[in-house]
């Protein structure tokens, strides 16, 4: 049975990882030229600019949305801001590039500072390379894909890592999550790197060990906007014509008389309205997008609201494979147990965050928490239970309420089969 809070939620208005120290890994990587980055975000921002921007692409909540990525963390991390010289080694590099870097590294072998690379040193280096064990066959990786979110926010690395455009709030979350009980349920984080004068958060690519994966992004919680966004909208309203057009395209009767006269709506008003159309308001989560193994992608879930519609979408996602569905159910139960004990979770308002579901034809399946651009800390000693209905000022996000309903839906689906 679908669980609901005491009162309805109001709608106001697994790849292997390196276990060595990141500094050691970076020093061995090749320093090669990086490809030009084409950023499609319309806003202007500094390399370390803030995430919030009134000129973002319409209908997207945060440039920190990273749907399509994830992974299991490395066992040991010393998190730090990487220098520009170190970060240059994080660009895509072939095995030949890495080999060349190793050769250059042999210049330190019995060589004084400033001494040129002699013939003897070259012979030693050459011999060491010739007698090195043959490299292991590189496992073919599934190409990284982005299901939803802003194009241009991501770049891939050659080591099963993903570079996501820098967001300070997301970085702070990852720094804490790496030592929290939630660590197995979030991408492994490796600090900040830079490409073409743009800072990126470096994390695991969770698709790296899947073969032609099926991917689903589900946004969790009973709202997808922060209370601060509501305050800013009241203090400095900026009606958006693009969002008005999106609104009337779905429901011509949705705008108020004032909005019709202005031919524009506020972003928060649009987001609140959109949530009443989807299962965010009724179930505490909504499907954002699904990408199947054949490459087809569906993001037309804005009006997927009822439980039966969600069930139909889930059945299509897993192709009625009950083993995969059971794996997802078990993973969500494990996540819920950890969330209820997590120090990080109880002390943060988690808004706009997603769960990334990934499985492939081998039956391998996983779920990870992603998107922490709108996850903000509570003022100590205040905490959240993540199930109470949201009233402006209490900052409850409904995350666990949505997770409870998701688990109940999967459990019912399994029982009926």
C-alpha positions in Angstrom: 0.0 0.0 0.0 1.3 3.4 -0.8 2.5 5.3 2.3 1.7 8.9 2.8 2.8 11.4 5.5 0.5 12.4 8.2 -0.9 15.1 5.8 -0.4 15.3 2.1 2.9 16.8 1.0 1.9 20.3 0.1 2.7 21.8 -3.3 2.9 25.4 -2.5 2.0 27.7 -5.2 30.9 -1.4 -9.9 34.0 -1.2 -11.4 37.4 -1.9 -9.7 39.0 1.1 -8.2 42.5 2.1 -7.7 43.6 1.7 -4.1 46.7 3.8 -4.2 46.9 7.4 -3.0 45.5 9.8 -5.5 48.8 11.7 -5.6 50.7 8.5 -6.6 48.1 7.8 -9.3 48.3 11.4 -10.7 52.1 11.5 -10.8 52.2 8.4 -13.0 49.6 9.6 -15.5 50.5 11.1 -18.8 50.5 14.9 -19.3 48.9 15.3 -22.7 47.0 18.0 -24.5 43.3 17.9 -23.7 40.5 18.3 -26.2 38.7 21.6 -26.4 35.7 21.8 -24.0 32.5 23.1 -25.5 30.2 24.3 -22.7 26.6 24.6 -23.7 25.4 26.2 -20.4 24.0 29.6 -21.3 25.2 31.3 -18.1 28.5 33.0 -17.7 30.5 31.9 -14.7 34.0 31.7 -13.4 35.8 28.4 -13.1 34.7 28.3 -9.5 31.5 30.2 -10.1 28.4 29.4 -8.0 25.9 26.9 -9.2 22.8 29.1 -9.1 22.1 31.2 -12.1 18.9 32.8 -13.3 19.9 32.2 -17.0 20.0 28.5 -16.8 18.4 26.2 -19.4 14.7 26.2 -18.7 13.2 23.3 -16.9 16.5 22.2 -15.4 17.0 22.7 -11.7 20.8 22.7 -11.4 23.9 22.4 -13.5 24.9 19.8 -10.9 22.5 17.3 -12.3 24.6 14.3 -13.2 22.2 11.7 -14.4 24.0 9.0 -16.1 27.0 8.7 -13.9 28.0 6.9 -10.8 30.2 4.2 -9.4 31.7 2.5 -6.3 34.3 4.5 -4.3 37.9 3.6 -3.9 38.9 2.1 -0.6 41.3 4.9 0.4 41.1 8.6 -0.5 43.0 11.6 0.6 40.8 14.4 -0.7 42.4 17.6 -1.7 42.4 20.3 -4.4 44.5 19.1 -7.2 47.1 21.5 -8.7 46.9 22.5 -12.3 49.9 20.4 -13.1 48.5 17.3 -11.5 45.1 17.8 -13.1 46.5 17.9 -16.6 47.3 14.2 -16.2 43.6 13.5 -15.9 42.9 14.1 -19.5 42.0 11.2 -21.7 45.2 9.3 -22.6 45.9 6.1 -24.5 48.1 3.4 -23.2 50.9 4.8 -25.4 50.6 8.1 -23.7 51.0 6.4 -20.3 53.9 4.5 -21.6 55.6 7.7 -22.8 55.1 9.2 -19.3 56.7 6.2 -17.8 59.7 6.5 -20.1 60.1 10.2 -19.2 60.0 9.2 -15.6 63.1 7.0 -16.0 65.0 10.2 -16.5 65.1 10.3 -12.7 66.9 7.0 -12.6 70.5 7.6 -11.6 70.4 11.1 -13.1 71.5 14.3 -11.5 69.3 17.4 -11.5 69.7 19.2 -14.9 71.6 16.3 -16.5 70.5 15.4 -20.0 69.1 12.0 -20.8 72.2 10.0 -21.8 72.5 7.1 -24.2 73.1 4.8 -21.2 70.1 6.0 -19.4 68.0 5.5 -22.6 69.3 2.0 -22.9 68.4 1.2 -19.3 64.9 2.7 -19.9 64.5 0.8 -23.2 65.5 -2.5 -21.6 63.2 -1.9 -18.7 60.3 -1.3 -21.0 61.2 -4.3 -23.2 61.3 -6.6 -20.2 58.2 -5.2 -18.5 55.3 -7.7 -18.2 52.8 -7.4 -21.1 50.0 -5.1 -20.3 46.6 -6.6 -19.4 43.9 -6.4 -21.9 41.8 -3.4 -21.2 38.2 -4.2 -20.5 35.8 -2.7 -23.0 33.9 0.0 -21.2 30.3 0.9 -21.9 30.3 4.5 -23.2 29.1 7.0 -20.7 25.7 8.6 -21.5 23.7 11.4 -20.0 20.0 10.7 -19.7 18.9 14.1 -18.4 20.5 17.3 -17.2 22.6 20.0 -18.8 24.7 19.1 -21.9 28.4 20.2 -21.5 28.6 19.5 -17.8 30.6 16.3 -18.2 33.8 14.9 -19.6 35.2 11.4 -19.4 38.6 10.3 -18.2 40.5 7.3 -19.5 40.6 5.6 -16.1 36.9 4.9 -15.5 36.4 8.4 -14.0 34.0 11.2 -14.8 34.6 14.9 -14.7 31.6 16.9 -13.7 31.5 20.7 -13.8 32.6 22.1 -10.5 29.9 22.9 -7.9 31.1 23.9 -4.5 28.1 22.5 -2.6 28.4 19.2 -4.4 32.1 19.0 -3.6 31.4 19.7 0.1 28.8 16.9 0.1 31.2 14.4 -1.5 34.0 15.3 1.0 31.7 14.3 3.9 30.1 11.3 2.1 33.5 9.7 1.6 33.7 9.1 5.4 29.9 8.5 5.9 28.1 5.2 6.0 26.5 6.2 2.7 29.8 5.9 0.9 29.0 2.6 -0.9 25.9 4.2 -2.3 27.5 7.3 -4.0 30.2 7.7 -6.7 33.7 7.5 -5.5 35.2 11.0 -5.3 38.8 12.0 -6.1 38.9 15.8 -5.6 39.0 18.7 -8.1 40.8 18.8 -11.4 40.9 21.3 -14.2 40.6 21.4 -17.9 40.8 24.4 -20.2 40.6 26.7 -17.1 37.4 25.0 -16.0 37.3 23.2 -12.6 35.6 19.8 -12.4 34.7 17.4 -9.6 36.4 14.0 -10.4 34.4 10.9 -9.6 33.8 7.3 -10.6 31.9 6.6 -13.8 29.3 4.1 -12.6 28.6 2.8 -16.1 32.2 1.6 -16.6 31.6 -2.0 -15.7 28.2 -2.5 -17.3 27.7 -4.1 -20.8 25.2 -1.9 -22.8 23.4 -0.8 -19.6 19.8 0.2 -19.1 19.7 3.4 -17.1 16.9 5.1 -15.2 17.1 8.4 -13.3 14.5 8.9 -10.5 14.4 12.3 -8.7 13.7 11.7 -5.0 11.6 13.8 -2.6 8.4 15.7 -2.4 9.9 18.9 -3.8 12.7 19.8 -6.2 13.4 23.4 -5.1 15.0 24.8 -2.0 13.3 27.1 0.4 15.9 29.7 -0.4 14.7 29.7 -4.0 11.2 30.6 -2.9 12.5 33.5 -0.9 14.6 34.8 -3.8 11.7 34.5 -6.2 9.6 36.7 -3.8 12.3 39.2 -3.3 13.4 39.5 -6.9 10.8 38.0 -9.2 12.0 37.1 -12.7 9.1 35.8 -14.8 10.2 33.4 -17.5 8.6 33.4 -21.0 10.2 30.1 -21.9 8.6 28.3 -18.9 5.3 29.9 -19.6 5.4 28.4 -23.1 6.4 25.0 -21.6 3.4 25.2 -19.2 0.8 26.0 -21.8 2.2 23.3 -24.1 1.2 20.8 -21.4 -1.9 22.5 -20.0 -3.2 25.7 -21.7 -5.4 26.3 -18.6 -2.6 26.2 -16.1 -1.5 29.8 -16.0 -3.2 32.4 -13.9 -4.8 35.6 -15.3 -1.7 37.6 -14.3 0.6 35.0 -15.9 -1.4 35.2 -19.1 -1.0 38.9 -19.2 2.7 38.7 -18.6 3.1 35.7 -20.9 5.6 34.5 -18.3 5.8 32.5 -15.0 8.3 32.3 -12.2 10.7 29.4 -12.2 9.6 28.2 -8.7 5.9 28.5 -9.8 6.7 26.4 -12.9 8.5 23.8 -10.8 5.7 23.6 -8.2 3.1 23.3 -11.0 5.1 20.6 -12.7 5.4 18.6 -9.5 1.6 18.5 -9.2 1.5 16.7 -12.6 4.0 14.0 -11.7 4.4 11.4 -8.9 6.6 13.8 -7.0 3.5 15.2 -5.2 1.7 11.8 -4.9 4.5 9.4 -4.2 7.6 11.4 -3.2 9.6 10.5 -6.3 9.4 10.8 -10.1 11.0 9.1 -13.1 13.1 11.7 -15.0 14.3 9.5 -17.8 15.0 6.0 -19.1 17.7 4.9 -21.5 17.4 1.3 -22.8 20.2 -1.0 -23.9 19.3 -0.5 -27.6 20.0 3.3 -27.2 16.4 4.5 -27.1 15.8 7.2 -24.5 12.5 8.4 -23.0 12.2 11.5 -20.9 8.4 11.9 -21.4 7.4 11.3 -17.8 6.3 14.8 -16.8 2.7 13.5 -16.4 3.5 10.1 -15.0 1.6 10.5 -11.7 -0.4 7.5 -10.7 1.0 4.3 -9.2 -0.2 2.2 -12.1 1.6 4.5 -14.6 4.8 4.2 -12.5 4.5 0.4 -12.4 4.1 0.3 -16.2 7.2 2.4 -16.7 9.2 0.2 -14.3 8.1 -3.0 -16.0 9.2 -1.6 -19.3 12.5 -0.5 -17.8 13.4 -4.1 -16.6 11.7 -5.8 -19.5 9.6 -7.7 -16.9 12.8 -9.4 -15.6 11.8 -10.2 -12.0 15.4 -11.1 -11.0 16.6 -7.6 -11.8 13.5 -6.1 -10.1 14.3 -8.1 -7.0 17.9 -6.9 -7.1 16.6 -3.3 -7.2 14.2 -4.0 -4.3 17.0 -5.4 -2.2 19.3 -2.6 -3.0 16.7 0.0 -2.1 16.1 -1.7 1.3 19.8 -1.7 2.0 19.9 2.0 1.1 17.0 2.8 3.4 18.6 1.1 6.3 21.8 3.1 5.8 20.0 6.4 5.3 18.1 6.0 8.6 21.5 5.7 10.4 23.5 8.1 8.3 24.9 11.2 10.1 25.2 13.0 6.8 21.6 12.3 5.8 19.9 13.4 9.0 21.9 16.7 9.0 21.2 17.7 5.3 18.2 18.9 3.3 18.4 16.7 0.2 16.6 18.4 -2.7 16.8 17.6 -6.4 18.9 14.5 -5.8 18.4 11.4 -7.9 18.7 7.7 -7.6 20.5 6.1 -10.6 19.3 2.6 -11.5 21.6 0.6 -13.8 21.5 -3.0 -15.1 22.6 -4.9 -18.1 21.9 -8.2 -20.0 24.2 -10.1 -17.6 21.7 -9.4 -14.8 24.1 -7.1 -13.0 22.3 -4.3 -11.3 23.1 -1.4 -9.0 21.6 1.8 -7.5 23.5 4.9 -6.5 22.6 8.4 -5.1 23.7 11.2 -7.4 23.1 15.0 -7.9 24.0 16.9 -4.7 24.0 20.4 -6.0 21.0 21.3 -3.9 21.9 19.3 -0.8 22.5 21.8 2.0 23.4 21.3 5.6 21.0 22.1 8.5 22.1 24.4 11.2 23.2 22.3 14.2 21.6 20.8 16.2 18.6 20.7 13.9 18.0 17.4 12.0 15.4 16.1 9.5 13.4 12.9 9.5 12.8 13.1 5.7 9.3 11.6 6.1 7.3 14.5 7.6 5.2 16.6 5.2 6.9 19.8 4.1 5.7 23.1 5.4 7.8 26.2 4.5 10.3 26.6 7.2 10.7 23.0 8.4 12.9 22.1 5.4 11.6 18.5 5.2 12.3 17.0 1.8 10.2 13.8 1.8 13.2 11.7 0.6 12.4 8.7 2.8 8.7 9.0 2.2 9.4 8.6 -1.5 11.8 5.7 -0.9 9.2 3.9 1.3 6.7 4.2 -1.6 9.2 3.1 -4.2 10.0 -0.1 -2.2 6.3 -0.8 -1.6 5.7 -0.6 -5.4 8.5 -3.0 -6.2 7.4 -5.3 -3.4 3.8 -5.4 -4.8 5.1 -5.9 -8.3 7.1 -8.9 -7.2 4.2 -10.4 -5.2 1.9 -10.1 -8.2 4.3 -12.0 -10.4 
